[in-house]
Amino acid sequence: MKIQNTYSTEEFADQVGEKVAIIRTFQIIAWELNLIQSDQLLTESFLPAWDTAQQLHSLEGVEWEDAIRFALGKVFGISVNPS
């Protein structure tokens, strides 16, 4: 098993070039979906979900929260109800 890099909220924001507030929303939704514990750092396994959410928001105009929920569900194979 490969050990994955972990990122604080600020490090993840720097990694993906986004505002910390949006990454906090990403973390909260991941926690609500039981993908992380409330105090857990994000790992590189969340980067594909972030890429999908960012594309949905930027290219298709989907609201951040809906884009994040959809992307996390898609990448992690879980059923997600819209907010």
SEBALUM-317676 format. One record per residue: residue in three letters; x negated, z, y of N, C-alpha, C in turn. Coordinates in Angstrom, 1 decimal, decimal comma, padded with zeros to 4 digits, always signed. Layout:
residues N
@r = ALA; nc1 = X; nc3 = Z; nc2 = Y; cac1 = X; cac3 = Z; cac2 = Y; cc1 = X; cc3 = Z; cc2 = Y
...
end
This chain:
residues 83
@r = MET; nc1 = -000,8; nc3 = +000,0; nc2 = -001,2; cac1 = +000,0; cac3 = +000,0; cac2 = +000,0; cc1 = -000,9; cc3 = +000,0; cc2 = +001,2
@r = LYS; nc1 = -000,6; nc3 = -000,9; nc2 = +002,1; cac1 = -001,4; cac3 = -001,0; cac2 = +003,4; cc1 = -000,9; cc3 = +000,0; cc2 = +004,4
@r = ILE; nc1 = -001,8; nc3 = +000,7; nc2 = +005,0; cac1 = -001,4; cac3 = +001,6; cac2 = +006,1; cc1 = -001,2; cc3 = +000,8; cc2 = +007,3
@r = GLN; nc1 = -000,1; nc3 = +001,1; nc2 = +008,0; cac1 = +000,3; cac3 = +000,3; cac2 = +009,1; cc1 = -000,1; cc3 = +001,0; cc2 = +010,4
@r = ASN; nc1 = -000,4; nc3 = +000,2; nc2 = +011,4; cac1 = -000,7; cac3 = +000,8; cac2 = +012,7; cc1 = +000,6; cc3 = +001,4; cc2 = +013,3
@r = THR; nc1 = +000,4; nc3 = +002,5; nc2 = +014,0; cac1 = +001,6; cac3 = +003,2; cac2 = +014,6; cc1 = +001,4; cc3 = +003,1; cc2 = +016,1
@r = TYR; nc1 = +002,5; nc3 = +003,1; nc2 = +016,8; cac1 = +002,5; cac3 = +003,0; cac2 = +018,3; cc1 = +003,4; cc3 = +004,0; cc2 = +018,9
@r = SER; nc1 = +002,9; nc3 = +004,7; nc2 = +020,0; cac1 = +003,7; cac3 = +005,5; cac2 = +020,8; cc1 = +004,7; cc3 = +004,5; cc2 = +021,6
@r = THR; nc1 = +005,6; nc3 = +005,1; nc2 = +022,2; cac1 = +006,5; cac3 = +004,3; cac2 = +023,0; cc1 = +005,8; cc3 = +003,4; cc2 = +024,0
@r = GLU; nc1 = +004,8; nc3 = +004,0; nc2 = +024,7; cac1 = +004,1; cac3 = +003,3; cac2 = +025,7; cc1 = +003,2; cc3 = +002,3; cc2 = +025,1
@r = GLU; nc1 = +002,6; nc3 = +002,6; nc2 = +024,0; cac1 = +001,7; cac3 = +001,6; cac2 = +023,3; cc1 = +002,5; cc3 = +000,4; cc2 = +022,8
@r = PHE; nc1 = +003,7; nc3 = +000,7; nc2 = +022,2; cac1 = +004,5; cac3 = -000,4; cac2 = +021,7; cc1 = +005,0; cc3 = -001,3; cc2 = +022,9
@r = ALA; nc1 = +005,3; nc3 = -000,7; nc2 = +024,0; cac1 = +005,7; cac3 = -001,4; cac2 = +025,2; cc1 = +004,5; cc3 = -002,3; cc2 = +025,7
@r = ASP; nc1 = +003,3; nc3 = -001,8; nc2 = +025,7; cac1 = +002,1; cac3 = -002,6; cac2 = +026,0; cc1 = +001,9; cc3 = -003,7; cc2 = +025,0
@r = GLN; nc1 = +002,1; nc3 = -003,4; nc2 = +023,8; cac1 = +001,9; cac3 = -004,4; cac2 = +022,7; cc1 = +002,8; cc3 = -005,6; cc2 = +022,8
@r = VAL; nc1 = +004,1; nc3 = -005,3; nc2 = +023,2; cac1 = +005,1; cac3 = -006,4; cac2 = +023,3; cc1 = +005,3; cc3 = -006,9; cc2 = +024,7
@r = GLY; nc1 = +004,7; nc3 = -006,2; nc2 = +025,7; cac1 = +004,9; cac3 = -006,7; cac2 = +027,1; cc1 = +006,3; cc3 = -006,4; cc2 = +027,7
@r = GLU; nc1 = +006,8; nc3 = -005,2; nc2 = +027,4; cac1 = +008,1; cac3 = -004,9; cac2 = +027,8; cc1 = +008,1; cc3 = -003,5; cc2 = +028,5
@r = LYS; nc1 = +009,2; nc3 = -003,2; nc2 = +029,2; cac1 = +009,3; cac3 = -001,9; cac2 = +029,9; cc1 = +009,5; cc3 = -000,8; cc2 = +028,9
@r = VAL; nc1 = +009,0; nc3 = +000,4; nc2 = +029,2; cac1 = +009,1; cac3 = +001,5; cac2 = +028,3; cc1 = +010,5; cc3 = +001,9; cc2 = +028,1
@r = ALA; nc1 = +011,4; nc3 = +001,8; nc2 = +029,1; cac1 = +012,8; cac3 = +002,2; cac2 = +029,0; cc1 = +013,5; cc3 = +001,3; cc2 = +027,9
@r = ILE; nc1 = +013,2; nc3 = +000,1; nc2 = +027,8; cac1 = +013,8; cac3 = -000,8; cac2 = +026,8; cc1 = +013,3; cc3 = -000,4; cc2 = +025,4
@r = ILE; nc1 = +012,0; nc3 = +000,0; nc2 = +025,3; cac1 = +011,4; cac3 = +000,4; cac2 = +024,0; cc1 = +012,0; cc3 = +001,7; cc2 = +023,6
@r = ARG; nc1 = +012,3; nc3 = +002,6; nc2 = +024,5; cac1 = +013,0; cac3 = +003,8; cac2 = +024,2; cc1 = +014,4; cc3 = +003,6; cc2 = +023,6
@r = THR; nc1 = +015,1; nc3 = +002,6; nc2 = +024,2; cac1 = +016,4; cac3 = +002,2; cac2 = +023,6; cc1 = +016,2; cc3 = +001,7; cc2 = +022,2
@r = PHE; nc1 = +015,2; nc3 = +000,9; nc2 = +022,0; cac1 = +014,9; cac3 = +000,3; cac2 = +020,7; cc1 = +014,7; cc3 = +001,5; cc2 = +019,7
@r = GLN; nc1 = +013,9; nc3 = +002,5; nc2 = +020,1; cac1 = +013,6; cac3 = +003,6; cac2 = +019,2; cc1 = +014,9; cc3 = +004,4; cc2 = +019,0
@r = ILE; nc1 = +015,7; nc3 = +004,6; nc2 = +020,0; cac1 = +017,0; cac3 = +005,4; cac2 = +019,8; cc1 = +017,9; cc3 = +004,7; cc2 = +018,8
@r = ILE; nc1 = +018,0; nc3 = +003,4; nc2 = +018,9; cac1 = +018,8; cac3 = +002,6; cac2 = +018,0; cc1 = +018,2; cc3 = +002,6; cc2 = +016,6
@r = ALA; nc1 = +016,9; nc3 = +002,5; nc2 = +016,4; cac1 = +016,3; cac3 = +002,7; cac2 = +015,1; cc1 = +016,6; cc3 = +004,0; cc2 = +014,5
@r = TRP; nc1 = +016,6; nc3 = +005,1; nc2 = +015,3; cac1 = +016,9; cac3 = +006,4; cac2 = +014,9; cc1 = +018,3; cc3 = +006,5; cc2 = +014,4
@r = GLU; nc1 = +019,2; nc3 = +006,0; nc2 = +015,3; cac1 = +020,7; cac3 = +006,0; cac2 = +014,9; cc1 = +020,9; cc3 = +005,3; cc2 = +013,6
@r = LEU; nc1 = +020,1; nc3 = +004,2; nc2 = +013,3; cac1 = +020,3; cac3 = +003,5; cac2 = +012,0; cc1 = +019,5; cc3 = +004,1; cc2 = +010,9
@r = ASN; nc1 = +018,9; nc3 = +005,3; nc2 = +011,1; cac1 = +018,2; cac3 = +006,0; cac2 = +010,1; cc1 = +016,9; cc3 = +005,3; cc2 = +009,6
@r = LEU; nc1 = +016,3; nc3 = +004,5; nc2 = +010,5; cac1 = +015,1; cac3 = +003,8; cac2 = +010,2; cc1 = +013,9; cc3 = +004,6; cc2 = +010,6
@r = ILE; nc1 = +014,0; nc3 = +005,5; nc2 = +011,5; cac1 = +012,9; cac3 = +006,5; cac2 = +011,9; cc1 = +013,5; cc3 = +007,8; cc2 = +012,1
@r = GLN; nc1 = +012,7; nc3 = +008,8; nc2 = +012,1; cac1 = +013,0; cac3 = +010,2; cac2 = +012,5; cc1 = +013,0; cc3 = +010,2; cc2 = +014,1
@r = SER; nc1 = +013,6; nc3 = +011,2; nc2 = +014,7; cac1 = +013,7; cac3 = +011,2; cac2 = +016,1; cc1 = +012,3; cc3 = +011,3; cc2 = +016,8
@r = ASP; nc1 = +011,4; nc3 = +011,9; nc2 = +016,1; cac1 = +010,0; cac3 = +012,1; cac2 = +016,7; cc1 = +009,0; cc3 = +011,2; cc2 = +016,1
@r = GLN; nc1 = +009,4; nc3 = +010,2; nc2 = +015,3; cac1 = +008,5; cac3 = +009,3; cac2 = +014,6; cc1 = +008,0; cc3 = +008,2; cc2 = +015,5
@r = LEU; nc1 = +006,7; nc3 = +007,8; nc2 = +015,3; cac1 = +006,2; cac3 = +006,6; cac2 = +016,0; cc1 = +006,7; cc3 = +005,4; cc2 = +015,4
@r = LEU; nc1 = +006,7; nc3 = +004,3; nc2 = +016,2; cac1 = +007,0; cac3 = +003,0; cac2 = +015,7; cc1 = +005,8; cc3 = +002,4; cc2 = +014,9
@r = THR; nc1 = +006,0; nc3 = +001,6; nc2 = +013,9; cac1 = +004,9; cac3 = +001,0; cac2 = +013,2; cc1 = +005,0; cc3 = -000,5; cc2 = +013,4
@r = GLU; nc1 = +004,0; nc3 = -001,2; nc2 = +013,0; cac1 = +003,9; cac3 = -002,6; cac2 = +013,2; cc1 = +005,0; cc3 = -003,3; cc2 = +012,4
@r = SER; nc1 = +005,7; nc3 = -002,6; nc2 = +011,4; cac1 = +006,8; cac3 = -003,3; cac2 = +010,7; cc1 = +008,0; cc3 = -003,5; cc2 = +011,6
@r = PHE; nc1 = +008,0; nc3 = -002,9; nc2 = +012,8; cac1 = +009,1; cac3 = -003,1; cac2 = +013,8; cc1 = +008,9; cc3 = -004,3; cc2 = +014,7
@r = LEU; nc1 = +007,7; nc3 = -004,8; nc2 = +014,7; cac1 = +007,4; cac3 = -006,0; cac2 = +015,5; cc1 = +008,2; cc3 = -007,2; cc2 = +015,3
@r = PRO; nc1 = +008,5; nc3 = -007,6; nc2 = +014,0; cac1 = +009,4; cac3 = -008,7; cac2 = +013,8; cc1 = +010,8; cc3 = -008,5; cc2 = +014,4
@r = ALA; nc1 = +011,3; nc3 = -007,3; nc2 = +014,2; cac1 = +012,6; cac3 = -006,9; cac2 = +014,8; cc1 = +012,6; cc3 = -007,0; cc2 = +016,3
@r = TRP; nc1 = +011,5; nc3 = -006,6; nc2 = +016,9; cac1 = +011,4; cac3 = -006,7; cac2 = +018,3; cc1 = +011,4; cc3 = -008,1; cc2 = +018,8
@r = ASP; nc1 = +010,6; nc3 = -009,0; nc2 = +018,1; cac1 = +010,6; cac3 = -010,4; cac2 = +018,4; cc1 = +011,9; cc3 = -011,0; cc2 = +018,4
@r = THR; nc1 = +012,7; nc3 = -010,7; nc2 = +017,3; cac1 = +014,1; cac3 = -011,3; cac2 = +017,2; cc1 = +015,0; cc3 = -010,8; cc2 = +018,3
@r = ALA; nc1 = +014,9; nc3 = -009,5; nc2 = +018,6; cac1 = +015,7; cac3 = -008,9; cac2 = +019,7; cc1 = +015,4; cc3 = -009,5; cc2 = +021,0
@r = GLN; nc1 = +014,1; nc3 = -009,7; nc2 = +021,3; cac1 = +013,6; cac3 = -010,2; cac2 = +022,6; cc1 = +014,1; cc3 = -011,7; cc2 = +022,7
@r = GLN; nc1 = +014,0; nc3 = -012,5; nc2 = +021,6; cac1 = +014,5; cac3 = -013,9; cac2 = +021,7; cc1 = +016,0; cc3 = -013,9; cc2 = +022,0
@r = LEU; nc1 = +016,8; nc3 = -013,1; nc2 = +021,3; cac1 = +018,2; cac3 = -013,1; cac2 = +021,5; cc1 = +018,5; cc3 = -012,7; cc2 = +022,9
@r = HIS; nc1 = +017,8; nc3 = -011,8; nc2 = +023,5; cac1 = +018,1; cac3 = -011,3; cac2 = +024,8; cc1 = +017,7; cc3 = -012,4; cc2 = +025,8
@r = SER; nc1 = +016,5; nc3 = -012,9; nc2 = +025,7; cac1 = +015,9; cac3 = -013,8; cac2 = +026,7; cc1 = +016,5; cc3 = -015,2; cc2 = +026,6
@r = LEU; nc1 = +016,6; nc3 = -015,7; nc2 = +025,4; cac1 = +017,0; cac3 = -017,1; cac2 = +025,2; cc1 = +018,5; cc3 = -017,3; cc2 = +025,1
@r = GLU; nc1 = +019,2; nc3 = -016,3; nc2 = +024,6; cac1 = +020,6; cac3 = -016,5; cac2 = +024,4; cc1 = +021,5; cc3 = -015,6; cc2 = +025,2
@r = GLY; nc1 = +020,9; nc3 = -014,7; nc2 = +026,0; cac1 = +021,6; cac3 = -013,8; cac2 = +026,9; cc1 = +022,4; cc3 = -012,7; cc2 = +026,3
@r = VAL; nc1 = +022,0; nc3 = -012,3; nc2 = +025,0; cac1 = +022,7; cac3 = -011,2; cac2 = +024,3; cc1 = +022,2; cc3 = -009,9; cc2 = +025,0
@r = GLU; nc1 = +023,1; nc3 = -009,0; nc2 = +025,2; cac1 = +022,8; cac3 = -007,7; cac2 = +025,8; cc1 = +021,7; cc3 = -007,0; cc2 = +024,9
@r = TRP; nc1 = +020,8; nc3 = -006,2; nc2 = +025,6; cac1 = +019,7; cac3 = -005,6; cac2 = +024,8; cc1 = +020,2; cc3 = -004,8; cc2 = +023,6
@r = GLU; nc1 = +021,1; nc3 = -003,9; nc2 = +023,8; cac1 = +021,6; cac3 = -003,1; cac2 = +022,7; cc1 = +022,1; cc3 = -003,9; cc2 = +021,5
@r = ASP; nc1 = +022,9; nc3 = -004,9; nc2 = +021,8; cac1 = +023,4; cac3 = -005,7; cac2 = +020,7; cc1 = +022,3; cc3 = -006,5; cc2 = +020,0
@r = ALA; nc1 = +021,4; nc3 = -007,0; nc2 = +020,8; cac1 = +020,3; cac3 = -007,8; cac2 = +020,3; cc1 = +019,4; cc3 = -006,9; cc2 = +019,4
@r = ILE; nc1 = +019,1; nc3 = -005,7; nc2 = +019,8; cac1 = +018,3; cac3 = -004,8; cac2 = +019,1; cc1 = +019,0; cc3 = -004,4; cc2 = +017,8
@r = ARG; nc1 = +020,3; nc3 = -004,0; nc2 = +017,8; cac1 = +021,0; cac3 = -003,7; cac2 = +016,6; cc1 = +021,0; cc3 = -004,8; cc2 = +015,6
@r = PHE; nc1 = +021,3; nc3 = -006,0; nc2 = +016,1; cac1 = +021,3; cac3 = -007,2; cac2 = +015,2; cc1 = +019,9; cc3 = -007,4; cc2 = +014,5
@r = ALA; nc1 = +018,9; nc3 = -007,4; nc2 = +015,4; cac1 = +017,5; cac3 = -007,6; cac2 = +014,9; cc1 = +017,1; cc3 = -006,6; cc2 = +013,9
@r = LEU; nc1 = +017,3; nc3 = -005,3; nc2 = +014,1; cac1 = +016,9; cac3 = -004,3; cac2 = +013,2; cc1 = +017,7; cc3 = -004,4; cc2 = +011,9
@r = GLY; nc1 = +019,0; nc3 = -004,7; nc2 = +012,0; cac1 = +019,8; cac3 = -005,0; cac2 = +010,7; cc1 = +019,2; cc3 = -006,1; cc2 = +009,9
@r = LYS; nc1 = +018,9; nc3 = -007,2; nc2 = +010,6; cac1 = +018,4; cac3 = -008,4; cac2 = +009,9; cc1 = +017,0; cc3 = -008,1; cc2 = +009,3
@r = VAL; nc1 = +016,1; nc3 = -007,6; nc2 = +010,0; cac1 = +014,8; cac3 = -007,4; cac2 = +009,5; cc1 = +014,7; cc3 = -006,3; cc2 = +008,4
@r = PHE; nc1 = +015,5; nc3 = -005,3; nc2 = +008,5; cac1 = +015,5; cac3 = -004,2; cac2 = +007,6; cc1 = +016,6; cc3 = -004,3; cc2 = +006,5
@r = GLY; nc1 = +017,4; nc3 = -005,3; nc2 = +006,6; cac1 = +018,4; cac3 = -005,6; cac2 = +005,5; cc1 = +019,5; cc3 = -004,5; cc2 = +005,5
@r = ILE; nc1 = +020,0; nc3 = -004,1; nc2 = +006,7; cac1 = +021,1; cac3 = -003,1; cac2 = +006,7; cc1 = +022,2; cc3 = -003,7; cc2 = +007,4
@r = SER; nc1 = +023,4; nc3 = -003,2; nc2 = +007,1; cac1 = +024,6; cac3 = -003,7; cac2 = +007,8; cc1 = +024,8; cc3 = -002,9; cc2 = +009,1
@r = VAL; nc1 = +025,0; nc3 = -003,6; nc2 = +010,1; cac1 = +025,0; cac3 = -003,0; cac2 = +011,5; cc1 = +026,3; cc3 = -003,4; cc2 = +012,1
@r = ASN; nc1 = +027,1; nc3 = -002,4; nc2 = +012,6; cac1 = +028,3; cac3 = -002,7; cac2 = +013,4; cc1 = +027,9; cc3 = -002,9; cc2 = +014,8
@r = PRO; nc1 = +028,6; nc3 = -003,9; nc2 = +015,5; cac1 = +028,3; cac3 = -004,0; cac2 = +016,9; cc1 = +028,6; cc3 = -002,7; cc2 = +017,7
@r = SER; nc1 = +027,9; nc3 = -002,5; nc2 = +018,8; cac1 = +028,2; cac3 = -001,3; cac2 = +019,6; cc1 = +029,5; cc3 = -001,4; cc2 = +020,3
end
